[in-house]
Every structure is written in structure tokens, then in C-alpha cells.
Amino acid sequence: MTNVTDKNRYFYDAFVSRLIHEKFGEYENRIAVGIAGEGSDCFGYDDEISRDHDFGTGVCLWITDKDMNIFGHRLSIAYNELVDSAERSFFTERLRERRGVMTIREFYSKILQIDCDTEKCEISDENWLRLDHSCLKTATNGVIFRDDMGIFTAFRDYLLNYYPDSIWKIRIAEKLHEYSSALQVNYARCMTRNDTVAAELCRSKGLSAAMELFFLIIREYPPYYKWTYRALTEKDSDGEFSAKIKKLAEATVSADAWEGTRYHPNRLNYKDRIVSLSEEIASEIEQIMINAGLLNSRGRYLETHVNEILAGIEHPVN
């Protein structure tokens, strides 16, 4: 990942592993260790700007609920004493909350905001539908240094296997509708009314939906919203889609392009650069879906693909 991860790995190898071996040797193979979860360092995006928060050197130590009662509290005290020792670097209180000893169930449940059955590796369809994409990315980022029992990694792999097929398609349908509604319908309505504030909100919603669709189609979770575009540029192999997203984000709302224009649902106002970019992005999304085997039909108005995506699913979008 980054030098930040290298520093944490060194901290584990040089200090934490020795602490575990010397003071908790009989439980050594029951402690999973790594760096994952909340914080830009877990995504490999840490930089100088990040150092006003979430900064320092530390690792996560994951154990079962049962082991927390047996030795976890003692392990936590010993780990915190190590972090607080004179030879350790500056360590913010916010990062302290995200590192150290925690149960496997607590780690995943807190991030995903559901009660996770980490022993059985199960999530109900209802909970899958409730989960936020970025939370799933947060729960599966980072690096695992050691996991002899494999419980932490097993649930991580379960999440990385991605949404169940029906949930995946429902999510795609939701975002197709969101993009179409925001940028292919309501943006023009708002601009015709000269409501530029509402139009900007439409553009923002459409940008978000477009990027989420890209990640959904390639079966990857996007990170927290402020990192989504950066992650998109890393996954967009030829750079064309991300380039259009950037152009749409930087385009200026032009009230002049709508002077004397009457709204018509089947007539696009290509004098507005945002309209033309929105249609170009819709075409890109359509092609990506075709390449992924999700579509047999064509149509740049993305709402028209919702029924095809949902065909055969037992629980359609409400």
C-alpha cells in the first residue's frame, strides 16, 4: 500500500509481535493483527493533509468475544502501554479509537452498522440491502499481518465475494434510476425554471450515482465519498470514464443556455455542456453494462434498462 502501512508493519514486527509472544504466548495464535477499517491510511491514501487527524503508528488486534473475556482486557492494557511508551511516535486520540484490541464481531458490526454473525459468515438479504457501499469498502480495506484462526479473514473474504446476485442487480437498478432521474430528467426541469441551486444538487446526485454504477458493474466497493473519484481513476483502465466524470464536475452551470427554452421531455438541450456530458456518461455506463453481460438492449436513457436488470429477481426495488 503506502509507507504508512510499512511503518505499521514495522511497529508490529518490532514491538507488538514481541509483546504478544512474551506476555501472551499461550494465546499468540488466537490474535489476528493488521491495519484495516476507518482512516485514510487503511486505504493507502494518507498524506501530509491527513496529519491533522487519524495520525500515528498502530495496529488492530482482533480476537473473539470469548477471548476478550479471557485475556482481551489485559492485552488491551499492555498494548496501550506500548503505544504510550516514550519511544513511540505521536498518536492522536481519534486514531487510538480505531486501533488496538477489539473483537472481530465488534469491528465488523461497528463499521457496517448491523449485528454481524462473524462465526457463521452470514448476512440476510434485508441487511445486504441496508449496507452502504463505502462501509463495505472500509470493512475490507487495509492489510492483514497475521490470522492463524482465520475467523477475521473468513468474514472479510465473505464480504469481498460481493453482494448476492439479486442484491447486486437491485443496487444497479437503484443507481440507474437515480442517475436518470437526477441528470436525464430533473436537471433540465430545474434549469428551465432557472433554479440553478436545485440543478447543482441534481448534478451532484448524478455524479455520485455514475461513480457508484461504475463500481457496482465491476463488482468493487467504492470508498468513502471524498476518495471515490481517486479510486475511480485507479480502476478506470483507459481513463475515459473518469475523465468525463471530472469534466462534468468542473462544468459551469449556464443559465444563458436555457434562455427562451421550454421544457420538453424528449428534446435535449445540448447548448448546455452539462446535458451533453450527462448523455456521454450515460452511453459509457450503458457500454460497460453490455460488456459485463448485464444488457442485451441499447438505450442511452438509463431508466429504460431497470426492468431488464431486475428480470427474474424475486424481490424487486420498492
N, C-alpha and C positions, 0 to 999 in steps of 0.2 A: 504493500500500500504506500506508505509515506515514511519519512524519517520519524514522525510521531510514533507510528507503530513500532519502528525499530527501537526507539527509546523505551517503550513499554515492554517490548520483548526482552530487552537487556535488563530492565528492572526485575522482570520475572525470573530470568535465568540467574541473575547475580544475587538477588535478595529474597524474593518471595519463595522460590523453589527450595532454597536452603532453609528458610523459616519453616516451611511445611515439613520438610524432611526431618529436621532436627526436633521440632516440638510437636508435630502431629503425624509422625511417621506411620503409625498404625492406620491412619485414615488417608494416607497420601493418594491412594488410587481411587478415592471416593470424591476427590475435589477436582472439578473441571475449572480450567483457567483460560482467560483470553481477554480480549478487549472488543466489546460489542455493545450496541444499544444507542442511547441518546448521546449526541455530541458530534460535532463536525469531524473530530479526529477519528471516530469509528467509520466514517465514510471515506477517509483519506483526503478530506477537504480542509484540514486545519491549516491556517496561515497566520501571519502576524496580526491580522484584524481580529482573529478568533481569541486572541490572548487577553481580551478584556473579560472573558468568562470561560468556563469549561477548560481551564488550562492547568496542566501539571502532568505528573507521571504517576500512573497507577494501573491496576488491572482489576478485572472482575473475577471473583471466586464463587462458583455456582455449586450448590450442594442440594440434596433432597430435603424435604420438610423433616423427615425423621432424623437426618444427620444434623440439622440445625439444632434440634433439641439435645443431641448427644454431645457435639463438640463445636457447633457453629458459633455460639456466642463467645467462646474462648478464642476461637480462630479470628473472629472479628476484632476483638481487643488486641490480639497480637499483631494483626495486620495494620491496624490504625497506629499502634505504637511504632511500627516500622516506618510508616509514611511520615509520621511526625518527628522522626529522628533527625538530628542535625544534618546528616549527610544527604537528606532528601531535598529535592528542589521544591520551589513554591507550588502549592497545591490549593486551588480555590475550594471554598465550601460547596459550591454548586457541583463541581466535579466529584467531590467527596461523596455526594449523594448518589452518584451514578457509578461508582466503583466500590470495591470492597466485597465483603461477604454477603451473599443473598441466596435465597432458594431459587431453584430452577423455575418452579411454578410462579413465584413472585416476580421474577424477571420478565417472563413472557406475559403474565396476566396484567402487569402494570403497563407495559408498552401497548399491548393490544386492547386493553380496557375490557377484557372479558375474563371469566374464570377458566383458565386453560388446564385441560387434562393432559399434563405432560407425560404421565405414565403410559396412558393408552394411545397418545398421539391422535386425538380426535377433536374435531371442531364441527358443530352442527351446521347445516346449511343456513339456518337462521343467523348464526353468529358470523359465518363467512360473509353474508350479505351486509352485516353491520361493520365489518372491518374496513379501516381506512388503508388505502394503498401505501401511504408513506409510513404508517405504523408497522406494516408488514415488512417494509424495507428496513426500518430501524431495528426490528426484531431479528433480522437475518444478515446484518452487515458485519463488518469487522473481521477478526481473525481468532480462531480457537487455538490455543497453545497446547492444551492437554485435556483429554476427556476419556479416561480409562473406562468408565462405566458406560459411556455412550448415550446416556439419557438426554443430556443437554443437546448433543448433536443430532440425535434421532428426531427430536421435535423441530429443531432447526431445519433438518432435511425435509420433514413433513411440510413445513411452510414453503420451503424453496421449490417443492414439487408443484406449486402454484395452485390457483383456485380449482375446485372441481369443475368439470367441463360446463355443467349447466350454469354455475355461478359466474364463470368466466364470460359466457355469452350474454348473460343478463347484464353484467357490468359493461360490456361493449355496447349493448343496446342502449343502456342508460346514457353513456357518453356520446353516442351518435345523436341521440335526441337532444342532449344538452348543447352540443356544438351547433346542430342545425337550428335549434330554437334561438340561440344567442346570436350567432353570426349570419345565418342564412335567412332569418326572418325578422327578429326583433331589432337588430341593428338598423336595418333600413327603416323600419317603422319609427324608431326613435329619432333618426336623423331627419326624416320627413317632418316630424313635429318640432324639429330644431331643439331637441332635448339631448344636448351633447354629453351631459353627465350620465344619463341612462345609457347612451350609446357607448361610452367608455366602459361602463360596467358590462355591457354585452361583449365588448372586445375582450375584457379580462376573463370572463367566463369561457368564451370561446377558445382563448389561448390555453387555458388550463385544461379544457376538455380535449383539445387537439393533442397536447402532450401526453395526457393520460391514455388516450386512444393508442398512440404510438407504443407506449409501454405495454398496454394490455395485449395488443396484437402480437408483440414479440415475446409475450409471457415473461415479463420482468416487472418487478415492483419499482415505481419511481420513489425517490427520496423526498424528504421534507420540501415544501414548495420553493423555498429560496435556492435549493440545489437542483431542482428538476431540470431546468434548462441546461445546466452544466452536465448533468448525467445524460441528457438527450444528445448533446454534441458528442459524447463518448460512445454512444450506442448507434448513432446515425452514421453508417459506414461511408456513404458518399457525401454526406453533409448537406444534401439538397433540402430535406425536410426541415432540419434545424435552421438553415439559412432563411427559409420562408417564414418560420416562426419568429425569428429575430426581426425580419422586415416588418411583419405585422405588428410586433410590439413597439417598433420605433416609428411606424407610420403616424402622420398627424391627422387628426380628425379635421375634415374640411367642410365647414358649413356652406362654403361657396359652391361646392359640388352638388348641393341639394337645392339651391335657389330655383324656384319655379317648378320643382319636381313634385309630381303627385305620386303617392304610393301605389304600386301595383304588384301583387304577389308573384306574378310570373314575368316581371320585367326587372332586370338587374341594372343598377346604376353604376356602370363601370367608370364613370367620371371620378368616383371615389376610390382611391387606391386600396382602402381597407376592404371594400367589396371584392375587388379583383383578387387581392391576396387571399381572402377567405375562400374564394372559389378554387384558387390554385391549391391551397392546403387541403380542401375537401377532395380534390382529384387525387392528391398524393395519398390521403388516407384510404380512399377507395382502392387504389392500386396496391397498397400494402395489404389490404384485406384480401384482395384477389390472389396475390402472391402467397398468402398464408392459407389459401383454400377455404376462406370463410364466405366468399361470394361467388356466385355464378352469373349474376346480372350486373349491369352497369347503370350508373346514375350518380351525378355529382351532388344531388340533393340528398344528404346523408340520412335523413329521416326515412326515405324510401327503402332503406336496407334493414330497418329494425325488424320487420316481420320475418325476413329471410334468416336473420341471425337467430331469432327466437324460435324458429320452426322446430317442433319436436320436444321443446322444453316443457316439463311438467308444471313449473312454477313461473309463469311469465311475469314481466315487470308490471307492478301495480300502477 
